[in-house]
Amino acid sequence: MTDVDRATITETNWTPEQKAEFIRRRRGRNWALFGGMIGLCLLIYAIAVVKLYHAGHMW
């Protein structure tokens, strides 16, 4: 990436519509990542519960 490209990307004089669109997209990505992390945690928890149950250490 050249300095010109970096300057174009980090340019801060966006129109209000562009800024709102950027924030909306970033919020959507954040929610997607949050959902993925929660899904991964639930998967790991479920695997641990199943392993403990089958090993006889659950209740």
mmCIF file of the N, C-alpha and C atoms, coordinates in Angstrom:
data_MODEL
# 
_entry.id   MODEL 
# 
loop_
_atom_site.group_PDB 
_atom_site.id 
_atom_site.type_symbol 
_atom_site.label_atom_id 
_atom_site.label_alt_id 
_atom_site.label_comp_id 
_atom_site.label_asym_id 
_atom_site.label_entity_id 
_atom_site.label_seq_id 
_atom_site.pdbx_PDB_ins_code 
_atom_site.Cartn_x 
_atom_site.Cartn_y 
_atom_site.Cartn_z 
_atom_site.occupancy 
_atom_site.B_iso_or_equiv 
_atom_site.pdbx_formal_charge 
_atom_site.auth_seq_id 
_atom_site.auth_comp_id 
_atom_site.auth_asym_id 
_atom_site.auth_atom_id 
_atom_site.pdbx_PDB_model_num 
ATOM 1   N N  . MET A 1 1  ? 0.849   -1.171  0.000  1.00 0.00 ? 1  MET A N  1 
ATOM 2   C CA . MET A 1 1  ? 0.000   0.000   0.000  1.00 0.00 ? 1  MET A CA 1 
ATOM 3   C C  . MET A 1 1  ? 0.894   1.233   0.000  1.00 0.00 ? 1  MET A C  1 
ATOM 4   N N  . THR A 1 2  ? 0.645   2.143   -0.881 1.00 0.00 ? 2  THR A N  1 
ATOM 5   C CA . THR A 1 2  ? 1.455   3.348   -0.964 1.00 0.00 ? 2  THR A CA 1 
ATOM 6   C C  . THR A 1 2  ? 0.929   4.407   -0.017 1.00 0.00 ? 2  THR A C  1 
ATOM 7   N N  . ASP A 1 3  ? 1.710   5.475   0.137  1.00 0.00 ? 3  ASP A N  1 
ATOM 8   C CA . ASP A 1 3  ? 1.286   6.565   1.015  1.00 0.00 ? 3  ASP A CA 1 
ATOM 9   C C  . ASP A 1 3  ? 0.025   7.247   0.496  1.00 0.00 ? 3  ASP A C  1 
ATOM 10  N N  . VAL A 1 4  ? -0.123  7.304   -0.813 1.00 0.00 ? 4  VAL A N  1 
ATOM 11  C CA . VAL A 1 4  ? -1.314  7.921   -1.396 1.00 0.00 ? 4  VAL A CA 1 
ATOM 12  C C  . VAL A 1 4  ? -2.549  7.101   -1.030 1.00 0.00 ? 4  VAL A C  1 
ATOM 13  N N  . ASP A 1 5  ? -2.456  5.772   -1.137 1.00 0.00 ? 5  ASP A N  1 
ATOM 14  C CA . ASP A 1 5  ? -3.587  4.921   -0.788 1.00 0.00 ? 5  ASP A CA 1 
ATOM 15  C C  . ASP A 1 5  ? -3.950  5.075   0.685  1.00 0.00 ? 5  ASP A C  1 
ATOM 16  N N  . ARG A 1 6  ? -2.936  5.105   1.545  1.00 0.00 ? 6  ARG A N  1 
ATOM 17  C CA . ARG A 1 6  ? -3.180  5.232   2.978  1.00 0.00 ? 6  ARG A CA 1 
ATOM 18  C C  . ARG A 1 6  ? -3.840  6.576   3.290  1.00 0.00 ? 6  ARG A C  1 
ATOM 19  N N  . ALA A 1 7  ? -3.406  7.624   2.629  1.00 0.00 ? 7  ALA A N  1 
ATOM 20  C CA . ALA A 1 7  ? -4.001  8.940   2.858  1.00 0.00 ? 7  ALA A CA 1 
ATOM 21  C C  . ALA A 1 7  ? -5.456  8.952   2.405  1.00 0.00 ? 7  ALA A C  1 
ATOM 22  N N  . THR A 1 8  ? -5.759  8.263   1.319  1.00 0.00 ? 8  THR A N  1 
ATOM 23  C CA . THR A 1 8  ? -7.132  8.213   0.831  1.00 0.00 ? 8  THR A CA 1 
ATOM 24  C C  . THR A 1 8  ? -8.021  7.440   1.799  1.00 0.00 ? 8  THR A C  1 
ATOM 25  N N  . ILE A 1 9  ? -7.496  6.357   2.357  1.00 0.00 ? 9  ILE A N  1 
ATOM 26  C CA . ILE A 1 9  ? -8.280  5.535   3.273  1.00 0.00 ? 9  ILE A CA 1 
ATOM 27  C C  . ILE A 1 9  ? -8.555  6.266   4.579  1.00 0.00 ? 9  ILE A C  1 
ATOM 28  N N  . THR A 1 10 ? -7.559  6.980   5.096  1.00 0.00 ? 10 THR A N  1 
ATOM 29  C CA . THR A 1 10 ? -7.699  7.627   6.397  1.00 0.00 ? 10 THR A CA 1 
ATOM 30  C C  . THR A 1 10 ? -8.242  9.046   6.307  1.00 0.00 ? 10 THR A C  1 
ATOM 31  N N  . GLU A 1 11 ? -8.692  9.441   5.160  1.00 0.00 ? 11 GLU A N  1 
ATOM 32  C CA . GLU A 1 11 ? -9.236  10.777  4.986  1.00 0.00 ? 11 GLU A CA 1 
ATOM 33  C C  . GLU A 1 11 ? -10.470 10.945  5.868  1.00 0.00 ? 11 GLU A C  1 
ATOM 34  N N  . THR A 1 12 ? -10.555 12.056  6.598  1.00 0.00 ? 12 THR A N  1 
ATOM 35  C CA . THR A 1 12 ? -11.631 12.223  7.577  1.00 0.00 ? 12 THR A CA 1 
ATOM 36  C C  . THR A 1 12 ? -12.714 13.200  7.151  1.00 0.00 ? 12 THR A C  1 
ATOM 37  N N  . ASN A 1 13 ? -12.636 13.749  5.975  1.00 0.00 ? 13 ASN A N  1 
ATOM 38  C CA . ASN A 1 13 ? -13.663 14.710  5.556  1.00 0.00 ? 13 ASN A CA 1 
ATOM 39  C C  . ASN A 1 13 ? -14.784 14.002  4.792  1.00 0.00 ? 13 ASN A C  1 
ATOM 40  N N  . TRP A 1 14 ? -15.458 13.103  5.484  1.00 0.00 ? 14 TRP A N  1 
ATOM 41  C CA . TRP A 1 14 ? -16.564 12.362  4.902  1.00 0.00 ? 14 TRP A CA 1 
ATOM 42  C C  . TRP A 1 14 ? -17.836 13.188  4.991  1.00 0.00 ? 14 TRP A C  1 
ATOM 43  N N  . THR A 1 15 ? -18.747 12.890  4.093  1.00 0.00 ? 15 THR A N  1 
ATOM 44  C CA . THR A 1 15 ? -20.064 13.498  4.204  1.00 0.00 ? 15 THR A CA 1 
ATOM 45  C C  . THR A 1 15 ? -20.806 12.804  5.343  1.00 0.00 ? 15 THR A C  1 
ATOM 46  N N  . PRO A 1 16 ? -21.826 13.442  5.898  1.00 0.00 ? 16 PRO A N  1 
ATOM 47  C CA . PRO A 1 16 ? -22.588 12.791  6.983  1.00 0.00 ? 16 PRO A CA 1 
ATOM 48  C C  . PRO A 1 16 ? -23.178 11.445  6.561  1.00 0.00 ? 16 PRO A C  1 
ATOM 49  N N  . GLU A 1 17 ? -23.573 11.313  5.289  1.00 0.00 ? 17 GLU A N  1 
ATOM 50  C CA . GLU A 1 17 ? -24.125 10.048  4.814  1.00 0.00 ? 17 GLU A CA 1 
ATOM 51  C C  . GLU A 1 17 ? -23.057 8.959   4.787  1.00 0.00 ? 17 GLU A C  1 
ATOM 52  N N  . GLN A 1 18 ? -21.849 9.309   4.342  1.00 0.00 ? 18 GLN A N  1 
ATOM 53  C CA . GLN A 1 18 ? -20.759 8.339   4.308  1.00 0.00 ? 18 GLN A CA 1 
ATOM 54  C C  . GLN A 1 18 ? -20.378 7.890   5.712  1.00 0.00 ? 18 GLN A C  1 
ATOM 55  N N  . LYS A 1 19 ? -20.321 8.846   6.622  1.00 0.00 ? 19 LYS A N  1 
ATOM 56  C CA . LYS A 1 19 ? -19.969 8.512   8.005  1.00 0.00 ? 19 LYS A CA 1 
ATOM 57  C C  . LYS A 1 19 ? -21.031 7.614   8.629  1.00 0.00 ? 19 LYS A C  1 
ATOM 58  N N  . ALA A 1 20 ? -22.303 7.924   8.390  1.00 0.00 ? 20 ALA A N  1 
ATOM 59  C CA . ALA A 1 20 ? -23.387 7.104   8.930  1.00 0.00 ? 20 ALA A CA 1 
ATOM 60  C C  . ALA A 1 20 ? -23.340 5.693   8.349  1.00 0.00 ? 20 ALA A C  1 
ATOM 61  N N  . GLU A 1 21 ? -23.050 5.580   7.059  1.00 0.00 ? 21 GLU A N  1 
ATOM 62  C CA . GLU A 1 21 ? -22.946 4.262   6.420  1.00 0.00 ? 21 GLU A CA 1 
ATOM 63  C C  . GLU A 1 21 ? -21.775 3.471   6.993  1.00 0.00 ? 21 GLU A C  1 
ATOM 64  N N  . PHE A 1 22 ? -20.646 4.133   7.213  1.00 0.00 ? 22 PHE A N  1 
ATOM 65  C CA . PHE A 1 22 ? -19.477 3.478   7.796  1.00 0.00 ? 22 PHE A CA 1 
ATOM 66  C C  . PHE A 1 22 ? -19.790 2.961   9.191  1.00 0.00 ? 22 PHE A C  1 
ATOM 67  N N  . ILE A 1 23 ? -20.424 3.788   9.999  1.00 0.00 ? 23 ILE A N  1 
ATOM 68  C CA . ILE A 1 23 ? -20.765 3.388   11.371 1.00 0.00 ? 23 ILE A CA 1 
ATOM 69  C C  . ILE A 1 23 ? -21.768 2.242   11.361 1.00 0.00 ? 23 ILE A C  1 
ATOM 70  N N  . ARG A 1 24 ? -22.751 2.294   10.456 1.00 0.00 ? 24 ARG A N  1 
ATOM 71  C CA . ARG A 1 24 ? -23.740 1.225   10.357 1.00 0.00 ? 24 ARG A CA 1 
ATOM 72  C C  . ARG A 1 24 ? -23.081 -0.098  9.989  1.00 0.00 ? 24 ARG A C  1 
ATOM 73  N N  . ARG A 1 25 ? -22.160 -0.065  9.026  1.00 0.00 ? 25 ARG A N  1 
ATOM 74  C CA . ARG A 1 25 ? -21.474 -1.294  8.616  1.00 0.00 ? 25 ARG A CA 1 
ATOM 75  C C  . ARG A 1 25 ? -20.564 -1.827  9.720  1.00 0.00 ? 25 ARG A C  1 
ATOM 76  N N  . ARG A 1 26 ? -19.876 -0.932  10.402 1.00 0.00 ? 26 ARG A N  1 
ATOM 77  C CA . ARG A 1 26 ? -18.989 -1.367  11.483 1.00 0.00 ? 26 ARG A CA 1 
ATOM 78  C C  . ARG A 1 26 ? -19.804 -1.989  12.609 1.00 0.00 ? 26 ARG A C  1 
ATOM 79  N N  . ARG A 1 27 ? -20.950 -1.386  12.923 1.00 0.00 ? 27 ARG A N  1 
ATOM 80  C CA . ARG A 1 27 ? -21.812 -1.950  13.958 1.00 0.00 ? 27 ARG A CA 1 
ATOM 81  C C  . ARG A 1 27 ? -22.302 -3.333  13.564 1.00 0.00 ? 27 ARG A C  1 
ATOM 82  N N  . GLY A 1 28 ? -22.649 -3.511  12.301 1.00 0.00 ? 28 GLY A N  1 
ATOM 83  C CA . GLY A 1 28 ? -23.069 -4.824  11.821 1.00 0.00 ? 28 GLY A CA 1 
ATOM 84  C C  . GLY A 1 28 ? -21.970 -5.862  11.937 1.00 0.00 ? 28 GLY A C  1 
ATOM 85  N N  . ARG A 1 29 ? -20.742 -5.470  11.578 1.00 0.00 ? 29 ARG A N  1 
ATOM 86  C CA . ARG A 1 29 ? -19.606 -6.393  11.723 1.00 0.00 ? 29 ARG A CA 1 
ATOM 87  C C  . ARG A 1 29 ? -19.363 -6.739  13.181 1.00 0.00 ? 29 ARG A C  1 
ATOM 88  N N  . ASN A 1 30 ? -19.486 -5.742  14.046 1.00 0.00 ? 30 ASN A N  1 
ATOM 89  C CA . ASN A 1 30 ? -19.281 -5.998  15.477 1.00 0.00 ? 30 ASN A CA 1 
ATOM 90  C C  . ASN A 1 30 ? -20.306 -6.989  16.009 1.00 0.00 ? 30 ASN A C  1 
ATOM 91  N N  . TRP A 1 31 ? -21.559 -6.838  15.601 1.00 0.00 ? 31 TRP A N  1 
ATOM 92  C CA . TRP A 1 31 ? -22.593 -7.776  16.056 1.00 0.00 ? 31 TRP A CA 1 
ATOM 93  C C  . TRP A 1 31 ? -22.332 -9.177  15.509 1.00 0.00 ? 31 TRP A C  1 
ATOM 94  N N  . ALA A 1 32 ? -21.855 -9.260  14.271 1.00 0.00 ? 32 ALA A N  1 
ATOM 95  C CA . ALA A 1 32 ? -21.542 -10.570 13.687 1.00 0.00 ? 32 ALA A CA 1 
ATOM 96  C C  . ALA A 1 32 ? -20.405 -11.242 14.450 1.00 0.00 ? 32 ALA A C  1 
ATOM 97  N N  . LEU A 1 33 ? -19.375 -10.488 14.779 1.00 0.00 ? 33 LEU A N  1 
ATOM 98  C CA . LEU A 1 33 ? -18.267 -11.041 15.560 1.00 0.00 ? 33 LEU A CA 1 
ATOM 99  C C  . LEU A 1 33 ? -18.727 -11.462 16.950 1.00 0.00 ? 33 LEU A C  1 
ATOM 100 N N  . PHE A 1 34 ? -19.573 -10.650 17.560 1.00 0.00 ? 34 PHE A N  1 
ATOM 101 C CA . PHE A 1 34 ? -20.111 -10.976 18.879 1.00 0.00 ? 34 PHE A CA 1 
ATOM 102 C C  . PHE A 1 34 ? -20.902 -12.285 18.822 1.00 0.00 ? 34 PHE A C  1 
ATOM 103 N N  . GLY A 1 35 ? -21.739 -12.423 17.807 1.00 0.00 ? 35 GLY A N  1 
ATOM 104 C CA . GLY A 1 35 ? -22.515 -13.658 17.647 1.00 0.00 ? 35 GLY A CA 1 
ATOM 105 C C  . GLY A 1 35 ? -21.620 -14.866 17.431 1.00 0.00 ? 35 GLY A C  1 
ATOM 106 N N  . GLY A 1 36 ? -20.567 -14.682 16.634 1.00 0.00 ? 36 GLY A N  1 
ATOM 107 C CA . GLY A 1 36 ? -19.628 -15.774 16.410 1.00 0.00 ? 36 GLY A CA 1 
ATOM 108 C C  . GLY A 1 36 ? -18.904 -16.180 17.682 1.00 0.00 ? 36 GLY A C  1 
ATOM 109 N N  . MET A 1 37 ? -18.515 -15.208 18.481 1.00 0.00 ? 37 MET A N  1 
ATOM 110 C CA . MET A 1 37 ? -17.833 -15.515 19.743 1.00 0.00 ? 37 MET A CA 1 
ATOM 111 C C  . MET A 1 37 ? -18.759 -16.227 20.725 1.00 0.00 ? 37 MET A C  1 
ATOM 112 N N  . ILE A 1 38 ? -20.008 -15.787 20.791 1.00 0.00 ? 38 ILE A N  1 
ATOM 113 C CA . ILE A 1 38 ? -20.978 -16.444 21.674 1.00 0.00 ? 38 ILE A CA 1 
ATOM 114 C C  . ILE A 1 38 ? -21.212 -17.879 21.192 1.00 0.00 ? 38 ILE A C  1 
ATOM 115 N N  . GLY A 1 39 ? -21.334 -18.057 19.882 1.00 0.00 ? 39 GLY A N  1 
ATOM 116 C CA . GLY A 1 39 ? -21.517 -19.397 19.331 1.00 0.00 ? 39 GLY A CA 1 
ATOM 117 C C  . GLY A 1 39 ? -20.354 -20.316 19.652 1.00 0.00 ? 39 GLY A C  1 
ATOM 118 N N  . LEU A 1 40 ? -19.140 -19.804 19.541 1.00 0.00 ? 40 LEU A N  1 
ATOM 119 C CA . LEU A 1 40 ? -17.959 -20.598 19.861 1.00 0.00 ? 40 LEU A CA 1 
ATOM 120 C C  . LEU A 1 40 ? -17.938 -20.980 21.343 1.00 0.00 ? 40 LEU A C  1 
ATOM 121 N N  . CYS A 1 41 ? -18.266 -20.022 22.208 1.00 0.00 ? 41 CYS A N  1 
ATOM 122 C CA . CYS A 1 41 ? -18.316 -20.318 23.650 1.00 0.00 ? 41 CYS A CA 1 
ATOM 123 C C  . CYS A 1 41 ? -19.364 -21.384 23.961 1.00 0.00 ? 41 CYS A C  1 
ATOM 124 N N  . LEU A 1 42 ? -20.528 -21.277 23.343 1.00 0.00 ? 42 LEU A N  1 
ATOM 125 C CA . LEU A 1 42 ? -21.573 -22.273 23.579 1.00 0.00 ? 42 LEU A CA 1 
ATOM 126 C C  . LEU A 1 42 ? -21.159 -23.652 23.067 1.00 0.00 ? 42 LEU A C  1 
ATOM 127 N N  . LEU A 1 43 ? -20.470 -23.683 21.937 1.00 0.00 ? 43 LEU A N  1 
ATOM 128 C CA . LEU A 1 43 ? -19.990 -24.953 21.397 1.00 0.00 ? 43 LEU A CA 1 
ATOM 129 C C  . LEU A 1 43 ? -18.984 -25.602 22.345 1.00 0.00 ? 43 LEU A C  1 
ATOM 130 N N  . ILE A 1 44 ? -18.039 -24.827 22.834 1.00 0.00 ? 44 ILE A N  1 
ATOM 131 C CA . ILE A 1 44 ? -17.044 -25.365 23.767 1.00 0.00 ? 44 ILE A CA 1 
ATOM 132 C C  . ILE A 1 44 ? -17.718 -25.832 25.048 1.00 0.00 ? 44 ILE A C  1 
ATOM 133 N N  . TYR A 1 45 ? -18.673 -25.060 25.549 1.00 0.00 ? 45 TYR A N  1 
ATOM 134 C CA . TYR A 1 45 ? -19.402 -25.443 26.764 1.00 0.00 ? 45 TYR A CA 1 
ATOM 135 C C  . TYR A 1 45 ? -20.163 -26.751 26.538 1.00 0.00 ? 45 TYR A C  1 
ATOM 136 N N  . ALA A 1 46 ? -20.839 -26.849 25.406 1.00 0.00 ? 46 ALA A N  1 
ATOM 137 C CA . ALA A 1 46 ? -21.614 -28.061 25.108 1.00 0.00 ? 46 ALA A CA 1 
ATOM 138 C C  . ALA A 1 46 ? -20.700 -29.278 25.005 1.00 0.00 ? 46 ALA A C  1 
ATOM 139 N N  . ILE A 1 47 ? -19.561 -29.132 24.372 1.00 0.00 ? 47 ILE A N  1 
ATOM 140 C CA . ILE A 1 47 ? -18.619 -30.246 24.272 1.00 0.00 ? 47 ILE A CA 1 
ATOM 141 C C  . ILE A 1 47 ? -18.147 -30.668 25.659 1.00 0.00 ? 47 ILE A C  1 
ATOM 142 N N  . ALA A 1 48 ? -17.844 -29.705 26.512 1.00 0.00 ? 48 ALA A N  1 
ATOM 143 C CA . ALA A 1 48 ? -17.391 -30.024 27.868 1.00 0.00 ? 48 ALA A CA 1 
ATOM 144 C C  . ALA A 1 48 ? -18.481 -30.737 28.657 1.00 0.00 ? 48 ALA A C  1 
ATOM 145 N N  . VAL A 1 49 ? -19.722 -30.293 28.541 1.00 0.00 ? 49 VAL A N  1 
ATOM 146 C CA . VAL A 1 49 ? -20.830 -30.927 29.260 1.00 0.00 ? 49 VAL A CA 1 
ATOM 147 C C  . VAL A 1 49 ? -21.021 -32.360 28.789 1.00 0.00 ? 49 VAL A C  1 
ATOM 148 N N  . VAL A 1 50 ? -20.996 -32.574 27.493 1.00 0.00 ? 50 VAL A N  1 
ATOM 149 C CA . VAL A 1 50 ? -21.174 -33.920 26.947 1.00 0.00 ? 50 VAL A CA 1 
ATOM 150 C C  . VAL A 1 50 ? -20.038 -34.836 27.399 1.00 0.00 ? 50 VAL A C  1 
ATOM 151 N N  . LYS A 1 51 ? -18.812 -34.356 27.361 1.00 0.00 ? 51 LYS A N  1 
ATOM 152 C CA . LYS A 1 51 ? -17.678 -35.179 27.785 1.00 0.00 ? 51 LYS A CA 1 
ATOM 153 C C  . LYS A 1 51 ? -17.782 -35.524 29.268 1.00 0.00 ? 51 LYS A C  1 
ATOM 154 N N  . LEU A 1 52 ? -18.145 -34.549 30.101 1.00 0.00 ? 52 LEU A N  1 
ATOM 155 C CA . LEU A 1 52 ? -18.271 -34.812 31.536 1.00 0.00 ? 52 LEU A CA 1 
ATOM 156 C C  . LEU A 1 52 ? -19.423 -35.769 31.818 1.00 0.00 ? 52 LEU A C  1 
ATOM 157 N N  . TYR A 1 53 ? -20.514 -35.606 31.080 1.00 0.00 ? 53 TYR A N  1 
ATOM 158 C CA . TYR A 1 53 ? -21.666 -36.480 31.296 1.00 0.00 ? 53 TYR A CA 1 
ATOM 159 C C  . TYR A 1 53 ? -21.319 -37.925 30.952 1.00 0.00 ? 53 TYR A C  1 
ATOM 160 N N  . HIS A 1 54 ? -20.660 -38.119 29.823 1.00 0.00 ? 54 HIS A N  1 
ATOM 161 C CA . HIS A 1 54 ? -20.316 -39.467 29.392 1.00 0.00 ? 54 HIS A CA 1 
ATOM 162 C C  . HIS A 1 54 ? -19.216 -40.076 30.256 1.00 0.00 ? 54 HIS A C  1 
ATOM 163 N N  . ALA A 1 55 ? -18.420 -39.259 30.904 1.00 0.00 ? 55 ALA A N  1 
ATOM 164 C CA . ALA A 1 55 ? -17.367 -39.778 31.770 1.00 0.00 ? 55 ALA A CA 1 
ATOM 165 C C  . ALA A 1 55 ? -17.897 -40.088 33.167 1.00 0.00 ? 55 ALA A C  1 
ATOM 166 N N  . GLY A 1 56 ? -19.137 -39.698 33.446 1.00 0.00 ? 56 GLY A N  1 
ATOM 167 C CA . GLY A 1 56 ? -19.746 -39.985 34.733 1.00 0.00 ? 56 GLY A CA 1 
ATOM 168 C C  . GLY A 1 56 ? -19.417 -38.991 35.832 1.00 0.00 ? 56 GLY A C  1 
ATOM 169 N N  . HIS A 1 57 ? -18.893 -37.832 35.484 1.00 0.00 ? 57 HIS A N  1 
ATOM 170 C CA . HIS A 1 57 ? -18.507 -36.838 36.477 1.00 0.00 ? 57 HIS A CA 1 
ATOM 171 C C  . HIS A 1 57 ? -19.482 -35.673 36.559 1.00 0.00 ? 57 HIS A C  1 
ATOM 172 N N  . MET A 1 58 ? -20.643 -35.828 35.975 1.00 0.00 ? 58 MET A N  1 
ATOM 173 C CA . MET A 1 58 ? -21.534 -34.673 35.876 1.00 0.00 ? 58 MET A CA 1 
ATOM 174 C C  . MET A 1 58 ? -22.393 -34.516 37.143 1.00 0.00 ? 58 MET A C  1 
ATOM 175 N N  . TRP A 1 59 ? -23.183 -35.544 37.519 1.00 0.00 ? 59 TRP A N  1 
ATOM 176 C CA . TRP A 1 59 ? -24.061 -35.395 38.676 1.00 0.00 ? 59 TRP A CA 1 
ATOM 177 C C  . TRP A 1 59 ? -23.869 -36.525 39.614 1.00 0.00 ? 59 TRP A C  1 
# 
